[in-house]
């Protein structure tokens, strides 16, 4: 007989472990163990029933305490999570408000700068037009003025006009 054939006849037991079995499983096991121990104990029926009731009350009280602690833990965690989320939402709202304000200020400043640049450009344009017009006017009339009023002769050394 091969070793493989021998192994097929043996029974295998698989034990699965879960992390976090919890206090509920512990309490259930404790109650079952206590009940079996009381039933197998050499006592009278009435004493055994009394002990079972007492142990059941103890287990019930322990379960209520554990449930109360679990509820408190869940409520505390929920409150902390809610406060954290509320804080994060408030921070996000403040950041959004700040960015809105900064964008509004930048738009306002941009509009003011554009208006100022436009005013300066319009003023320069008006000055240029006036200068162009004045130059055009001068260009049209210099021939009459030049023949009517010739410039006075000047002294070469001092630059003063010659008199007589």
C-alpha positions as CSV (number, residue, x, y, z in Angstrom):
1,X,0.0,0.0,0.0
2,X,1.4,3.4,-1.0
3,X,1.5,6.3,1.3
4,X,-1.0,8.2,-0.8
5,X,-3.6,5.4,-0.4
6,X,-3.1,5.5,3.4
7,X,-3.7,9.3,3.5
8,X,-7.1,9.0,1.7
9,X,-8.5,6.9,4.5
10,X,-7.6,9.4,7.2
11,X,-10.0,12.1,8.1
12,X,-8.9,15.7,7.7
13,X,-10.0,18.6,9.9
14,X,-9.9,22.1,8.7
15,X,-9.7,24.8,11.3
16,X,-10.4,28.3,10.0
17,X,-9.4,31.3,12.0
18,X,-11.0,34.6,11.7
19,X,-9.4,37.7,13.0
20,X,-11.6,39.7,15.4
21,X,-13.8,36.8,16.6
22,X,-15.2,39.3,19.1
23,X,-16.5,39.3,22.6
24,X,-19.8,37.8,21.5
25,X,-18.2,34.5,20.6
26,X,-16.3,34.5,23.9
27,X,-19.5,35.1,25.9
28,X,-21.4,32.4,24.0
29,X,-18.6,29.9,24.6
30,X,-18.5,30.9,28.3
31,X,-22.2,30.4,28.7
32,X,-22.2,27.0,27.0
33,X,-19.3,25.9,29.0
34,X,-20.8,27.0,32.3
35,X,-24.1,25.3,31.4
36,X,-22.5,22.0,30.6
37,X,-20.4,22.2,33.7
38,X,-23.5,22.8,35.8
39,X,-25.4,19.9,34.2
40,X,-22.6,17.5,34.8
41,X,-21.9,18.6,38.4
42,X,-23.1,16.3,41.1
43,X,-25.8,18.5,42.6
44,X,-29.5,18.3,43.0
45,X,-31.8,19.4,40.2
46,X,-33.0,22.5,42.1
47,X,-29.5,23.6,42.9
48,X,-28.4,23.1,39.3
49,X,-31.4,25.1,38.0
50,X,-30.6,27.9,40.5
51,X,-26.9,27.9,39.4
52,X,-28.0,27.9,35.7
53,X,-30.3,30.9,36.3
54,X,-27.5,32.7,38.2
55,X,-25.0,32.0,35.5
56,X,-27.5,33.0,32.8
57,X,-28.0,36.3,34.6
58,X,-24.3,36.9,34.9
59,X,-23.8,36.1,31.2
60,X,-26.8,38.3,30.3
61,X,-25.3,41.2,32.4
62,X,-21.9,40.7,30.8
63,X,-23.5,40.7,27.3
64,X,-25.4,43.9,28.2
65,X,-22.2,45.5,29.4
66,X,-20.4,44.5,26.3
67,X,-23.2,45.7,24.1
68,X,-23.2,49.0,26.0
69,X,-19.5,49.4,25.6
70,X,-19.7,48.6,21.9
71,X,-22.5,51.1,21.4
72,X,-20.5,53.8,23.2
73,X,-17.5,53.0,21.0
74,X,-19.6,53.2,17.9
75,X,-21.2,56.4,19.0
76,X,-17.8,57.9,19.9
77,X,-16.3,56.9,16.5
78,X,-19.3,58.2,14.7
79,X,-19.1,61.6,16.5
80,X,-15.4,61.9,15.8
81,X,-15.8,61.0,12.2
82,X,-18.7,63.5,11.9
83,X,-16.6,66.2,13.5
84,X,-13.7,65.4,11.2
85,X,-15.8,65.5,8.1
86,X,-17.4,68.8,9.3
87,X,-14.0,70.3,9.9
88,X,-12.8,69.2,6.4
89,X,-16.0,70.7,4.8
90,X,-15.5,74.0,6.6
91,X,-11.9,74.1,5.6
92,X,-12.8,73.5,2.0
93,X,-15.5,76.1,2.1
94,X,-13.1,78.7,3.5
95,X,-10.5,77.8,0.8
96,X,-13.2,78.2,-1.9
97,X,-14.3,81.5,-0.4
98,X,-10.7,82.8,-0.3
99,X,-10.1,81.7,-3.9
100,X,-13.3,83.5,-5.0
101,X,-12.3,86.7,-3.2
102,X,-8.8,86.5,-4.8
103,X,-10.3,86.0,-8.2
104,X,-12.7,88.9,-7.7
105,X,-9.9,91.1,-6.6
106,X,-7.7,90.1,-9.6
107,X,-10.6,90.7,-12.0
108,X,-11.3,94.1,-10.4
109,X,-7.6,95.1,-10.6
110,X,-7.5,93.9,-14.2
111,X,-10.5,96.0,-15.2
112,X,-9.0,99.1,-13.5
113,X,-5.7,98.6,-15.2
114,X,-7.4,98.2,-18.6
115,X,-9.5,101.3,-18.0
116,X,-6.4,103.3,-17.0
117,X,-4.5,102.0,-20.1
118,X,-7.4,102.9,-22.3
119,X,-7.6,106.4,-20.9
120,X,-3.8,106.9,-21.4
121,X,-4.0,105.5,-25.0
122,X,-7.0,107.8,-25.8
123,X,-5.1,110.8,-24.4
124,X,-2.0,109.9,-26.5
125,X,-4.1,109.4,-29.5
126,X,-5.7,112.8,-29.0
127,X,-2.3,114.4,-28.6
128,X,-1.0,112.7,-31.7
129,X,-4.0,113.8,-33.7
130,X,-3.6,117.4,-32.5
131,X,0.1,117.4,-33.3
132,X,-0.6,115.9,-36.7
133,X,-3.3,118.5,-37.4
134,X,-1.0,121.3,-36.2
135,X,1.8,120.0,-38.4
136,X,-0.6,119.8,-41.4
137,X,-1.8,123.3,-40.8
138,X,1.8,124.6,-40.6
139,X,2.7,122.7,-43.7
140,X,-0.1,124.4,-45.7
141,X,0.7,128.0,-44.7
142,X,4.5,128.5,-44.4
143,X,5.0,129.9,-47.9
144,X,2.9,133.1,-47.2
145,X,4.6,133.7,-43.8
146,X,8.1,133.2,-45.1
147,X,7.8,135.8,-47.8
148,X,5.9,138.4,-45.7
149,X,8.3,138.3,-42.6
150,X,11.8,137.3,-43.4
151,X,14.0,136.6,-40.4
152,X,16.1,139.5,-39.1
153,X,19.9,139.2,-39.7
154,X,21.9,138.3,-36.6
155,X,25.4,139.1,-35.4
156,X,27.7,136.2,-36.0
157,X,29.5,136.4,-32.6
158,X,26.7,137.3,-30.2
159,X,23.7,136.0,-32.0
160,X,21.9,139.3,-31.4
161,X,19.8,140.8,-34.2
162,X,21.5,143.5,-36.3
163,X,20.0,146.8,-35.8
164,X,20.0,149.3,-38.7
